[in-house]
């Protein structure tokens, strides 16, 4: 079993899109203490391993309360398994400043050569795999074996899955889905009842938001998965922007915010993020902290520290020594939503204001874009003739603007709920809390108003027609409200209501239970499971592609939450199991994302090549209307008189009726008797009639011809049962019938 796991794990890691950035070096990233009230306090630490020389370089600075001899123990672990342990004396490694440890501040350099058998156990993939989950711990003991100091740090190779290229690719997929949705709407030409092919822009953004929310729970994520989820933060409105963060800091400072250790410059330059496992105990047992700050290596000339009143350098041993910038930063223990946003260099107190400003910028862009199109169409109408579809757009531009903003609210409602609830519980600015409450209430009112309007319209249509089909058939109603139900079947037009409730519930659970990973994961599992059951039971989407794509997306969401349960601390699973689960989760989510991208490309080809069925039906209807307008009373197009008459299930088939004049032949119908109230008119009376009366008599001729297929009941009673039908005998002279 161990052998199979050892073979599978590197294979899974090699499937990740990692580039070789760290070369042959492994280096620590940040540090944290692992003992309470140490007698030897470590303030700076940097440990670097060079694969080519097998050397481990130490750079340590700290403070001791008394002079004492110490013995150091170096423990190296990877993915929760101890891979190297060695006890050594600082005097044997060249760390003379710690031999013995003085009762003052100290700084020391040292090195160790890793034995070849131990170095061979470090796989080559460790130097290239992204977000290496390794840990180095240095314990200091006195002559009696009593622990007097302990420090640990994360080991990284400079590679990470928090890569801009992944974010750009995801944004490109979302942009392609948006363009395809717009192209499909343009091709449909506002045709009522036209559903958008899946995956739509809303489905893509919802999928990306789901992956981002998976990284916000307060559980022990593997570092590789924690970094992966940050690539989709843009879909939730989190966009790192230094100038904006400084502006938000100033706003918070003026409205009751505390900027001492919660501001953008401090987070960017002076803080090392240390991920806590959520355990509220402060003791060393059971406490596992892992730095999740920037894993890149920053070559420095050394770190200046003060030792006994004199300045000395920690690190900077020439070309063979590097130190991470995080080693000189303050520790900042984070978890849950704070860990997610601060990886993006966004202070947790700035989270809601960041999303609010990004949303305002997007709304401003939408308004300016729509107004610009309005100006272009107005200029076009002045110097030319606008197409009918564009003419409708020009007159309804205010409604188009409102519809676009409403669509944006619908897309972000779940995330907006999360950020607002988080601002209520963790924000420090009273103004930001007021804005969170006002905007959440406003968005809820907007969605509730549209829901009420659609429900009212549906009830009106049900009273008149017996059902709500006119929601899909009435063009005016479709243009105004279809964004909520356009992809659902006519019987499930109200399905958008449980979808809104689903988004609201997810946001409340993640933000409200922040810090309680088990409660978050359990609540998410219930909500996702209920939505999956609802989709399987109702299958509300018009198109089969929409039904199955959304069901598959929901299945993956449920599986993702099940995998996240593995990361919950209360279950006590090993770090290796968590990392393997994280890698499997990344592979599954990346595969589904790639499938969605392929489907978008396929839909684009179909839209470009295949004729739109709604446009074809509209053209056919227009052609029929033109033909009906050109019909005359004697035009035989689409008339029964021009069709060969045959009787099915009999051996008799009628002859073909002559075109001019109609004569009595076998198999023709009897003449239509004259109406009692309308005596036959002679040629003289016809000629003396006014023109409009002659036209009326002409219309009577058409109505009489249309009723030729119906027999008079009296003639039927007089006709023998075996008599065959005959056509009337008409004699056309001078435009009248005799």
C-alpha positions as CSV (number, residue, x, y, z in Angstrom):
1,X,0.0,0.0,0.0
2,X,2.8,2.4,0.8
3,X,4.6,1.6,-2.4
4,X,1.5,2.3,-4.5
5,X,0.9,5.6,-2.7
6,X,4.5,6.6,-3.3
7,X,4.0,5.9,-7.0
8,X,0.6,7.6,-7.3
9,X,1.5,10.8,-5.4
10,X,4.4,12.0,-7.7
11,X,2.2,11.1,-10.7
12,X,-0.6,13.4,-9.5
13,X,1.9,16.1,-8.7
14,X,3.4,15.9,-12.1
15,X,0.0,16.5,-13.7
16,X,-0.1,20.0,-12.3
17,X,0.9,22.9,-14.5
18,X,4.1,23.9,-12.8
19,X,7.1,25.6,-14.2
20,X,10.6,25.1,-12.9
21,X,11.3,28.4,-11.1
22,X,13.3,27.5,-8.1
23,X,16.2,25.6,-9.7
24,X,18.0,23.3,-7.3
25,X,17.2,25.2,-4.1
26,X,14.8,24.7,-1.3
27,X,14.3,27.5,1.1
28,X,12.2,28.4,4.1
29,X,9.4,30.9,3.8
30,X,8.6,32.7,7.1
31,X,8.7,31.1,10.5
32,X,6.8,30.7,13.7
33,X,7.6,29.6,17.2
34,X,6.5,26.1,18.3
35,X,6.9,26.4,22.1
36,X,5.4,28.6,24.8
37,X,7.6,31.0,26.8
38,X,10.9,30.0,25.3
39,X,14.1,30.8,27.1
40,X,15.8,31.3,23.7
41,X,13.7,33.5,21.5
42,X,14.4,33.2,17.7
43,X,13.7,36.5,15.8
44,X,15.1,35.6,12.4
45,X,15.5,32.3,10.6
46,X,16.6,31.2,7.2
47,X,17.4,27.7,6.1
48,X,18.4,26.8,2.5
49,X,19.3,23.5,1.0
50,X,21.3,23.3,-2.2
51,X,20.8,20.1,-4.2
52,X,24.1,20.4,-6.1
53,X,26.3,20.6,-3.0
54,X,23.9,18.8,-0.5
55,X,24.6,21.7,1.9
56,X,22.1,23.1,4.4
57,X,22.8,26.7,5.3
58,X,21.5,28.2,8.6
59,X,21.0,31.9,9.4
60,X,19.6,32.4,12.9
61,X,19.2,35.5,15.0
62,X,17.5,35.7,18.4
63,X,17.8,36.6,22.1
64,X,18.6,34.5,25.1
65,X,17.9,35.2,28.8
66,X,21.0,33.4,30.1
67,X,24.3,31.9,29.0
68,X,23.8,28.2,28.3
69,X,25.0,25.4,26.1
70,X,22.5,24.1,23.6
71,X,22.0,21.2,21.4
72,X,20.0,21.7,18.2
73,X,17.7,19.2,16.5
74,X,16.8,19.7,12.9
75,X,13.7,18.0,11.7
76,X,12.6,18.1,8.0
77,X,9.2,16.8,7.0
78,X,7.3,16.7,3.7
79,X,3.5,16.2,3.3
80,X,3.2,15.3,6.9
81,X,6.0,12.7,6.9
82,X,9.3,13.1,8.6
83,X,12.1,12.6,6.0
84,X,15.2,13.8,7.9
85,X,16.2,14.3,11.6
86,X,19.6,15.1,13.0
87,X,20.9,16.3,16.4
88,X,24.0,18.5,16.3
89,X,25.9,20.9,18.3
90,X,26.2,24.5,17.0
91,X,29.9,24.3,17.7
92,X,30.3,21.5,15.1
93,X,28.6,23.4,12.3
94,X,30.5,26.7,12.6
95,X,27.8,28.5,14.5
96,X,30.3,29.9,17.1
97,X,28.0,32.7,18.1
98,X,25.8,30.0,19.7
99,X,28.6,28.1,21.4
100,X,27.5,28.8,24.1
101,X,24.4,30.9,23.6
102,X,25.1,34.4,25.2
103,X,22.7,36.1,27.5
104,X,22.0,38.8,24.9
105,X,20.9,39.1,21.3
106,X,22.9,36.9,18.9
107,X,23.2,36.1,15.2
108,X,24.9,33.1,13.8
109,X,25.6,31.4,10.5
110,X,26.2,27.7,10.0
111,X,26.1,24.8,7.5
112,X,25.6,21.1,7.4
113,X,26.3,18.6,4.6
114,X,23.4,16.3,4.1
115,X,24.5,12.6,3.9
116,X,24.2,11.2,0.4
117,X,21.7,8.5,1.5
118,X,19.5,11.2,3.0
119,X,19.9,13.5,0.0
120,X,18.9,10.6,-2.4
121,X,15.6,10.3,-0.6
122,X,14.6,13.8,-1.7
123,X,12.8,13.3,-5.1
124,X,13.7,15.6,-8.0
125,X,10.0,16.6,-8.2
126,X,10.4,18.4,-4.9
127,X,12.4,21.1,-6.6
128,X,9.7,21.8,-9.2
129,X,6.3,20.8,-7.8
130,X,4.2,23.9,-7.0
131,X,3.6,24.8,-3.4
132,X,5.8,22.2,-1.9
133,X,4.3,21.2,1.4
134,X,7.5,20.8,3.5
135,X,8.4,21.9,7.0
136,X,11.6,22.5,8.8
137,X,11.8,22.6,12.6
138,X,14.7,23.5,14.7
139,X,14.5,22.6,18.4
140,X,17.0,23.9,21.0
141,X,17.6,22.0,24.2
142,X,19.9,22.6,27.2
143,X,22.3,20.2,28.8
144,X,19.4,18.6,30.8
145,X,17.5,17.9,27.6
146,X,14.9,20.6,28.4
147,X,13.4,22.4,25.4
148,X,14.3,26.1,25.6
149,X,13.5,27.2,22.1
150,X,11.7,26.0,19.0
151,X,11.1,27.5,15.6
152,X,9.6,26.1,12.4
153,X,9.2,27.2,8.9
154,X,7.7,26.2,5.6
155,X,9.9,25.0,2.9
156,X,9.3,26.2,-0.7
157,X,11.0,25.9,-4.0
158,X,9.7,29.1,-5.6
159,X,6.9,27.4,-7.6
160,X,3.2,28.1,-6.9
161,X,-0.2,27.5,-8.6
162,X,-1.2,31.0,-7.8
163,X,-0.2,32.0,-11.3
164,X,-1.4,35.0,-13.4
165,X,-1.6,32.8,-16.5
166,X,-4.3,30.7,-14.9
167,X,-6.3,33.8,-13.9
168,X,-6.0,35.1,-17.5
169,X,-7.1,31.8,-19.0
170,X,-10.1,31.7,-16.7
171,X,-11.0,35.3,-17.5
172,X,-10.6,34.5,-21.2
173,X,-13.1,31.6,-20.9
174,X,-15.6,33.9,-19.1
175,X,-15.2,36.6,-21.8
176,X,-15.7,34.0,-24.6
177,X,-18.9,32.8,-22.8
178,X,-20.1,36.4,-22.6
179,X,-19.4,37.1,-26.3
180,X,-21.1,33.9,-27.3
181,X,-24.2,34.8,-25.2
182,X,-24.3,38.2,-26.8
183,X,-23.9,36.7,-30.3
184,X,-26.7,34.2,-29.7
185,X,-29.0,37.0,-28.5
186,X,-28.1,39.1,-31.6
187,X,-28.8,36.1,-33.8
188,X,-32.2,35.5,-32.1
189,X,-33.1,39.1,-32.7
190,X,-35.1,39.4,-29.5
191,X,-37.3,36.4,-30.6
192,X,-39.4,35.4,-27.5
193,X,-38.7,32.0,-26.1
194,X,-35.1,31.8,-27.4
195,X,-32.9,29.9,-24.9
196,X,-29.2,30.4,-24.7
197,X,-27.0,27.4,-25.3
198,X,-25.0,26.2,-22.4
199,X,-22.6,26.9,-20.9
200,X,-23.7,30.5,-20.6
201,X,-21.8,33.4,-19.1
202,X,-23.7,33.1,-15.9
203,X,-23.0,29.4,-15.6
204,X,-19.2,30.0,-16.1
205,X,-19.0,32.8,-13.6
206,X,-21.0,30.7,-11.1
207,X,-18.6,27.8,-11.6
208,X,-15.6,30.0,-11.0
209,X,-17.2,31.6,-7.9
210,X,-17.8,28.1,-6.6
211,X,-14.1,27.2,-6.8
212,X,-13.2,30.5,-5.2
213,X,-15.6,29.9,-2.3
214,X,-14.1,26.4,-1.8
215,X,-10.9,28.2,-0.8
216,X,-12.6,30.4,1.9
217,X,-13.5,27.8,4.4
218,X,-11.7,27.6,7.8
219,X,-10.1,24.2,7.2
220,X,-6.5,22.8,6.9
221,X,-6.1,23.2,3.1
222,X,-3.0,21.7,1.4
223,X,-0.9,24.7,0.3
224,X,-1.2,23.6,-3.4
225,X,-5.0,23.8,-3.3
226,X,-5.1,27.0,-1.2
227,X,-3.0,28.7,-3.9
228,X,-5.0,27.2,-6.8
229,X,-8.3,28.7,-5.6
230,X,-7.0,32.2,-5.5
231,X,-6.7,32.2,-9.3
232,X,-10.5,32.6,-9.5
233,X,-10.9,35.5,-7.0
234,X,-11.6,37.9,-9.9
235,X,-15.0,36.2,-10.4
236,X,-16.0,37.2,-6.9
237,X,-15.0,40.9,-7.4
238,X,-11.6,40.6,-5.6
239,X,-9.0,42.4,-7.8
240,X,-5.7,43.4,-6.1
241,X,-5.0,47.0,-6.8
242,X,-2.5,48.9,-4.6
243,X,-3.8,52.4,-5.3
244,X,-7.3,51.3,-4.5
245,X,-6.2,49.6,-1.2
246,X,-4.5,52.8,-0.1
247,X,-7.6,54.8,-0.8
248,X,-9.7,52.3,1.2
249,X,-7.2,52.5,4.1
250,X,-7.7,56.3,4.1
251,X,-11.5,55.9,4.1
252,X,-11.4,53.5,7.0
253,X,-9.0,55.7,8.9
254,X,-11.5,58.5,8.7
255,X,-14.5,56.3,9.7
256,X,-13.4,54.5,12.8
257,X,-11.0,51.9,11.3
258,X,-7.8,50.8,13.1
259,X,-4.8,50.9,10.7
260,X,-2.1,49.8,13.1
261,X,-1.6,46.3,11.7
262,X,-4.4,46.2,9.1
263,X,-3.4,48.3,6.2
264,X,-2.1,47.6,2.7
265,X,1.6,48.7,3.1
266,X,2.0,46.7,6.3
267,X,0.5,43.6,4.7
268,X,2.6,43.9,1.6
269,X,6.0,44.7,3.1
270,X,6.0,43.8,6.8
271,X,3.7,40.7,7.3
272,X,4.3,37.0,6.9
273,X,1.0,35.1,6.6
274,X,1.0,32.1,8.9
275,X,-2.0,29.8,8.3
276,X,-3.5,28.4,11.5
277,X,-5.4,25.2,11.6
278,X,-8.3,26.7,13.5
279,X,-7.4,25.2,16.9
280,X,-8.2,27.7,19.6
281,X,-5.6,26.3,22.0
282,X,-2.4,28.2,22.3
283,X,-0.3,25.3,23.5
284,X,2.3,23.7,21.3
285,X,0.6,20.3,21.2
286,X,-1.8,20.1,18.4
287,X,-0.8,23.5,17.0
288,X,0.4,23.3,13.4
289,X,1.1,26.5,11.6
290,X,2.1,26.8,8.1
291,X,3.3,29.9,6.3
292,X,1.3,30.6,3.1
293,X,2.9,33.8,2.1
294,X,4.8,34.4,-1.1
295,X,6.8,31.3,-1.9
296,X,9.1,33.1,-4.3
297,X,12.8,33.3,-3.4
298,X,14.2,36.8,-3.0
299,X,18.0,36.9,-3.2
300,X,19.2,39.4,-0.7
301,X,22.6,40.5,0.5
302,X,21.6,39.7,4.1
303,X,19.4,41.0,6.9
304,X,20.8,43.6,9.3
305,X,20.2,42.8,13.0
306,X,21.6,44.4,16.1
307,X,23.8,42.1,18.3
308,X,25.0,43.6,21.6
309,X,24.7,47.1,20.2
310,X,26.5,46.3,17.0
311,X,24.9,45.7,13.6
312,X,25.5,42.4,11.9
313,X,24.2,40.6,8.9
314,X,22.0,37.4,8.9
315,X,22.3,35.7,5.6
316,X,24.3,37.0,2.7
317,X,27.0,34.2,2.7
318,X,27.9,35.0,-0.9
319,X,26.4,33.2,-3.9
320,X,25.7,30.0,-1.9
321,X,23.2,31.7,0.5
322,X,19.8,33.1,-0.1
323,X,17.2,34.3,2.3
324,X,13.5,34.8,1.9
325,X,12.1,38.2,2.3
326,X,9.4,36.7,4.5
327,X,12.0,35.8,7.1
328,X,12.2,39.5,8.2
329,X,8.4,40.0,8.4
330,X,6.0,40.0,11.3
331,X,3.9,36.9,11.8
332,X,0.2,37.2,10.9
333,X,-1.8,34.1,11.7
334,X,-4.8,33.8,9.3
335,X,-7.5,31.3,8.3
336,X,-10.7,31.1,6.4
337,X,-11.8,34.2,4.4
338,X,-9.0,36.3,5.9
339,X,-6.4,33.9,4.6
340,X,-8.0,33.9,1.2
341,X,-8.1,37.7,0.7
342,X,-4.8,38.5,2.4
343,X,-3.0,36.2,0.0
344,X,-4.2,38.7,-2.6
345,X,-2.6,41.5,-0.5
346,X,-6.1,42.8,0.5
347,X,-6.5,43.4,4.2
348,X,-9.5,41.6,5.5
349,X,-11.0,44.9,6.7
350,X,-10.9,46.2,3.2
351,X,-12.7,43.2,1.6
352,X,-16.2,44.6,1.2
353,X,-15.0,48.0,0.1
354,X,-12.8,46.4,-2.6
355,X,-15.7,44.5,-4.0
356,X,-18.0,47.6,-3.8
357,X,-15.5,49.7,-5.8
358,X,-14.9,47.0,-8.4
359,X,-18.7,46.7,-8.8
360,X,-19.1,50.4,-9.1
361,X,-16.4,50.5,-11.8
362,X,-18.1,47.7,-13.8
363,X,-21.4,49.5,-13.6
364,X,-19.9,52.8,-14.7
365,X,-18.3,51.0,-17.7
366,X,-21.7,49.4,-18.6
367,X,-23.5,52.8,-18.5
368,X,-20.8,54.6,-20.6
369,X,-20.8,51.7,-23.1
370,X,-24.6,51.7,-23.5
371,X,-24.8,55.5,-23.8
372,X,-22.0,55.4,-26.4
373,X,-24.0,52.8,-28.4
374,X,-27.0,55.1,-28.1
375,X,-25.1,58.0,-29.6
376,X,-23.9,55.9,-32.5
377,X,-27.4,54.7,-33.3
378,X,-28.8,58.2,-33.1
379,X,-26.2,59.4,-35.6
380,X,-26.9,56.4,-37.8
381,X,-30.6,57.1,-37.8
382,X,-30.0,60.7,-38.8
383,X,-27.9,59.8,-41.9
384,X,-29.4,56.4,-42.8
385,X,-32.1,53.8,-42.0
386,X,-31.6,51.6,-38.9
387,X,-32.6,48.0,-39.0
388,X,-35.7,47.1,-37.1
389,X,-33.9,45.3,-34.3
390,X,-31.5,48.2,-33.8
391,X,-34.4,50.7,-33.9
392,X,-36.0,48.8,-31.0
393,X,-32.6,48.9,-29.1
394,X,-32.3,52.6,-29.6
395,X,-35.7,53.3,-28.1
396,X,-35.2,50.9,-25.1
397,X,-31.7,51.9,-24.1
398,X,-32.7,52.9,-20.6
399,X,-34.3,49.5,-20.1
400,X,-31.3,47.8,-21.5
401,X,-29.1,49.7,-19.0
402,X,-31.3,48.7,-16.1
403,X,-31.4,45.1,-17.3
404,X,-27.6,44.9,-17.5
405,X,-27.2,46.2,-14.0
406,X,-29.8,43.8,-12.7
407,X,-28.1,40.9,-14.4
408,X,-24.8,42.0,-12.7
409,X,-26.6,42.0,-9.3
410,X,-28.0,38.5,-10.0
411,X,-24.5,37.2,-10.9
412,X,-22.9,38.6,-7.7
413,X,-25.7,38.2,-5.2
414,X,-24.3,35.1,-3.5
415,X,-20.8,36.6,-3.2
416,X,-22.3,40.0,-2.2
417,X,-24.2,38.3,0.7
418,X,-20.9,36.6,1.8
419,X,-18.9,39.9,1.8
420,X,-21.6,41.9,3.5
421,X,-22.1,39.4,6.3
422,X,-18.3,39.2,6.7
423,X,-18.1,43.0,6.9
424,X,-20.7,43.0,9.7
425,X,-18.7,40.5,11.8
426,X,-15.1,41.5,11.0
427,X,-15.1,45.1,9.6
428,X,-13.9,48.0,11.7
429,X,-15.3,51.0,9.8
430,X,-18.9,52.0,10.7
431,X,-19.3,53.6,7.2
432,X,-18.3,50.4,5.5
433,X,-20.9,48.5,7.6
434,X,-23.6,51.0,6.7
435,X,-22.7,50.6,3.0
436,X,-22.8,46.8,3.3
437,X,-26.3,46.9,4.9
438,X,-27.7,49.4,2.4
439,X,-26.3,47.7,-0.7
440,X,-27.4,44.2,0.4
441,X,-30.9,45.5,1.2
442,X,-31.0,47.3,-2.1
443,X,-30.0,44.3,-4.1
444,X,-32.5,42.1,-2.3
445,X,-35.3,44.6,-3.0
446,X,-34.4,44.8,-6.7
447,X,-34.5,41.0,-7.0
448,X,-37.7,40.8,-5.0
449,X,-39.4,43.5,-7.2
450,X,-38.5,41.6,-10.3
451,X,-39.8,38.4,-8.8
452,X,-43.1,40.1,-7.8
453,X,-43.5,41.6,-11.3
454,X,-42.9,38.2,-13.0
455,X,-45.3,36.5,-10.6
456,X,-47.9,39.1,-11.2
457,X,-47.6,38.8,-15.0
458,X,-47.8,35.0,-14.8
459,X,-51.0,35.2,-12.8
460,X,-52.5,37.6,-15.3
461,X,-51.7,35.3,-18.2
462,X,-53.0,32.3,-16.3
463,X,-56.4,34.0,-15.8
464,X,-56.7,34.8,-19.5
465,X,-54.9,31.8,-21.2
466,X,-54.9,29.1,-18.5
467,X,-51.1,29.1,-18.2
468,X,-48.1,31.4,-18.1
469,X,-46.8,30.6,-21.6
470,X,-47.1,34.2,-22.6
471,X,-44.1,34.9,-20.4
472,X,-42.2,33.3,-23.3
473,X,-44.4,34.4,-26.2
474,X,-45.2,38.1,-25.5
475,X,-42.2,40.1,-26.8
476,X,-42.7,43.0,-24.5
477,X,-42.6,40.8,-21.4
478,X,-39.8,38.7,-22.8
479,X,-37.5,41.7,-23.3
480,X,-38.1,43.0,-19.8
481,X,-38.0,40.0,-17.6
482,X,-36.5,37.0,-19.5
483,X,-33.1,37.3,-17.9
484,X,-34.5,35.5,-14.9
485,X,-36.2,32.6,-16.7
486,X,-35.0,32.5,-20.3
487,X,-33.3,29.1,-20.0
488,X,-36.0,27.4,-18.0
489,X,-39.0,25.4,-19.3
490,X,-42.4,27.1,-19.4
491,X,-43.6,25.0,-16.5
492,X,-40.6,26.0,-14.4
493,X,-40.4,29.7,-15.0
494,X,-40.3,30.3,-11.2
495,X,-37.1,28.2,-10.8
496,X,-35.0,31.3,-10.5
497,X,-36.4,31.8,-7.0
498,X,-34.8,28.7,-5.4
499,X,-31.6,29.6,-7.3
500,X,-31.5,33.0,-5.6
501,X,-32.2,31.3,-2.2
502,X,-29.4,28.8,-2.9
503,X,-26.9,31.6,-3.5
504,X,-28.0,33.6,-0.4
505,X,-27.7,30.5,1.8
506,X,-24.2,29.7,0.6
507,X,-23.0,33.2,1.3
508,X,-24.5,33.3,4.8
509,X,-23.1,29.9,5.8
510,X,-19.5,30.6,4.7
511,X,-19.4,34.1,6.2
512,X,-21.6,33.5,9.3
513,X,-19.7,30.3,10.3
514,X,-16.2,31.7,9.5
515,X,-13.7,30.1,11.8
516,X,-15.7,26.9,12.2
517,X,-14.6,24.6,9.3
518,X,-16.7,21.7,10.2
519,X,-19.9,23.8,10.3
520,X,-19.1,25.5,7.1
521,X,-18.3,22.3,5.2
522,X,-21.4,20.5,6.6
523,X,-23.7,23.4,5.8
524,X,-22.3,23.7,2.3
525,X,-22.8,19.9,1.7
526,X,-26.5,20.2,2.7
527,X,-27.1,23.2,0.4
528,X,-25.3,21.7,-2.5
529,X,-27.0,18.4,-2.1
530,X,-30.4,19.9,-2.0
531,X,-29.7,21.9,-5.2
532,X,-28.5,18.7,-6.9
533,X,-31.6,16.8,-5.9
534,X,-33.8,19.7,-7.1
535,X,-32.0,19.7,-10.5
536,X,-32.4,15.9,-10.9
537,X,-36.0,16.0,-10.0
538,X,-37.2,19.0,-12.0
539,X,-34.7,19.2,-14.9
540,X,-35.9,22.7,-15.5
541,X,-33.8,23.8,-18.4
542,X,-35.2,24.0,-21.9
543,X,-32.2,22.6,-23.8
544,X,-30.8,19.2,-23.0
545,X,-27.3,20.6,-23.0
546,X,-28.3,23.0,-20.3
547,X,-29.9,20.3,-18.2
548,X,-26.9,17.9,-18.2
549,X,-24.2,20.6,-18.1
550,X,-25.8,22.1,-15.0
551,X,-26.3,18.7,-13.4
552,X,-22.6,17.8,-14.0
553,X,-21.5,21.1,-12.6
554,X,-23.6,20.5,-9.5
555,X,-22.3,17.0,-9.1
556,X,-18.7,18.3,-9.1
557,X,-19.7,20.9,-6.5
558,X,-21.0,18.2,-4.2
559,X,-17.9,16.1,-4.7
560,X,-15.7,19.2,-4.0
561,X,-17.4,19.8,-0.7
562,X,-17.0,16.1,0.2
563,X,-13.3,16.4,-0.5
564,X,-13.1,19.6,1.6
565,X,-14.4,17.6,4.5
566,X,-11.1,15.7,4.4
567,X,-9.4,18.9,5.3
568,X,-11.4,19.5,8.4
569,X,-9.2,19.3,11.5
570,X,-11.7,17.4,13.7
571,X,-11.4,14.4,11.4
572,X,-7.6,14.2,12.1
573,X,-6.6,12.8,8.7
574,X,-2.9,12.8,7.8
575,X,-1.3,15.6,5.8
576,X,-0.4,13.2,3.0
577,X,-4.1,12.2,2.6
578,X,-5.1,15.9,2.6
579,X,-2.5,16.7,-0.1
580,X,-3.5,13.8,-2.3
581,X,-7.1,14.9,-2.0
582,X,-6.2,18.4,-2.8
583,X,-4.4,17.4,-6.0
584,X,-7.3,15.1,-7.0
585,X,-9.7,18.0,-6.5
586,X,-7.5,20.3,-8.6
587,X,-7.4,17.8,-11.4
588,X,-11.2,17.3,-11.3
589,X,-12.0,21.0,-11.3
590,X,-9.4,21.7,-14.1
591,X,-10.9,19.0,-16.2
592,X,-14.4,20.3,-15.9
593,X,-13.2,23.8,-16.7
594,X,-11.4,22.5,-19.8
595,X,-14.6,20.7,-20.9
596,X,-16.7,23.9,-20.5
597,X,-14.1,25.8,-22.6
598,X,-14.4,23.2,-25.3
599,X,-18.2,23.4,-25.2
600,X,-18.0,27.2,-25.6
601,X,-15.9,26.8,-28.7
602,X,-18.3,24.2,-30.1
603,X,-21.2,26.4,-29.5
604,X,-19.4,29.3,-31.2
605,X,-18.9,27.2,-34.3
606,X,-22.6,26.1,-34.3
607,X,-23.7,29.7,-34.0
608,X,-21.5,30.8,-36.9
609,X,-22.3,27.9,-39.2
610,X,-25.8,26.8,-38.5
611,X,-28.8,29.0,-39.4
612,X,-30.6,30.3,-36.4
613,X,-34.0,28.4,-36.1
614,X,-35.7,31.5,-34.6
615,X,-34.6,33.6,-37.5
616,X,-35.7,31.0,-40.0
617,X,-39.1,30.7,-38.5
618,X,-39.5,34.5,-38.5
619,X,-38.5,34.7,-42.2
620,X,-41.0,31.9,-43.0
621,X,-43.8,33.8,-41.2
622,X,-43.0,37.0,-43.0
623,X,-43.1,35.2,-46.4
624,X,-46.5,33.7,-45.6
625,X,-47.8,37.1,-44.6
626,X,-46.5,38.6,-47.9
627,X,-48.2,35.8,-49.9
628,X,-51.5,36.4,-48.1
629,X,-51.3,40.1,-48.9
630,X,-50.9,39.3,-52.6
631,X,-53.9,36.9,-52.8
632,X,-56.9,37.8,-55.1
633,X,-60.3,36.2,-55.1
634,X,-59.5,34.2,-58.3
635,X,-56.0,33.3,-57.3
636,X,-55.9,29.6,-56.7
637,X,-52.7,29.5,-54.6
638,X,-53.2,27.3,-51.5
639,X,-56.8,26.6,-52.7
640,X,-58.5,23.3,-52.6
641,X,-59.8,23.9,-56.1
642,X,-56.4,23.3,-57.6
643,X,-55.6,20.1,-55.7
644,X,-56.4,16.7,-57.2
645,X,-59.2,15.2,-55.1
646,X,-58.8,11.7,-54.0
647,X,-60.7,9.5,-51.6
648,X,-58.6,7.3,-49.4
649,X,-59.4,3.7,-48.6
650,X,-61.5,3.4,-51.8
651,X,-60.7,2.3,-55.4
652,X,-62.1,5.6,-56.8
653,X,-59.9,8.5,-57.6
654,X,-61.3,11.7,-59.0
655,X,-60.2,13.3,-62.2
656,X,-58.4,16.6,-62.3
657,X,-60.7,19.6,-62.4
658,X,-60.3,21.7,-65.5
659,X,-59.1,25.2,-64.9
660,X,-61.6,27.1,-67.2
661,X,-64.6,26.7,-67.0
662,X,-65.6,24.3,-64.3
663,X,-68.0,21.8,-65.8
664,X,-70.0,18.9,-64.5
665,X,-67.8,15.8,-64.3
666,X,-68.1,12.6,-62.4
667,X,-66.8,12.9,-58.9
668,X,-67.5,16.7,-58.5
669,X,-69.6,18.3,-55.8
670,X,-73.1,19.6,-56.3
671,X,-73.7,23.3,-57.0
672,X,-74.0,25.3,-53.9
673,X,-77.7,26.4,-53.7
674,X,-78.5,30.1,-53.7
675,X,-79.3,31.6,-50.3
676,X,-83.0,32.3,-49.9
677,X,-82.3,35.9,-48.8
678,X,-80.0,36.5,-51.7
679,X,-81.8,36.0,-55.1
680,X,-79.7,35.4,-58.2
681,X,-78.7,38.6,-59.8
682,X,-78.9,39.2,-63.6
683,X,-76.3,40.9,-65.7
684,X,-78.4,44.1,-65.9
685,X,-78.8,44.4,-62.1
686,X,-75.1,43.7,-61.7
687,X,-74.1,46.3,-64.1
688,X,-76.3,48.9,-62.4
689,X,-74.8,48.3,-59.0
690,X,-72.3,50.8,-57.6
691,X,-68.7,49.8,-57.6
692,X,-68.5,49.0,-53.8
693,X,-71.6,46.7,-54.2
694,X,-70.0,44.9,-57.1
695,X,-67.0,44.4,-54.9
696,X,-69.3,43.0,-52.2
697,X,-70.9,40.6,-54.7
698,X,-67.4,39.6,-55.7
699,X,-66.6,38.8,-52.1
700,X,-69.8,36.8,-51.9
701,X,-68.5,34.7,-54.8
702,X,-65.3,33.9,-52.8
703,X,-67.3,33.0,-49.6
704,X,-69.5,30.8,-51.7
705,X,-66.5,29.1,-53.3
706,X,-65.1,28.5,-49.8
707,X,-68.3,26.8,-48.7
708,X,-68.4,24.4,-51.6
709,X,-67.2,21.6,-49.6
710,X,-70.3,21.7,-47.2
711,X,-73.6,20.2,-48.3
712,X,-76.9,21.5,-47.5
713,X,-78.7,19.3,-45.0
714,X,-81.8,19.3,-47.2
715,X,-79.9,18.2,-50.3
716,X,-78.3,15.4,-48.2
717,X,-81.7,14.2,-47.2
718,X,-82.9,14.1,-50.8
719,X,-79.8,12.5,-52.2
720,X,-79.7,8.8,-52.5
721,X,-77.0,7.1,-50.3
722,X,-75.1,5.9,-53.4
723,X,-74.9,9.2,-55.2
724,X,-71.4,10.4,-55.8
725,X,-70.4,14.0,-55.2
726,X,-70.2,16.4,-58.2
727,X,-68.8,19.9,-58.7
728,X,-71.1,22.8,-59.6
729,X,-71.2,24.1,-63.1
730,X,-70.1,27.7,-63.4
731,X,-70.2,29.8,-66.4
732,X,-68.0,32.9,-66.2
733,X,-69.0,35.7,-68.4
734,X,-68.1,39.4,-68.0
735,X,-66.9,38.7,-64.5
736,X,-70.1,37.3,-63.1
737,X,-71.3,33.8,-62.2
738,X,-74.5,32.2,-63.4
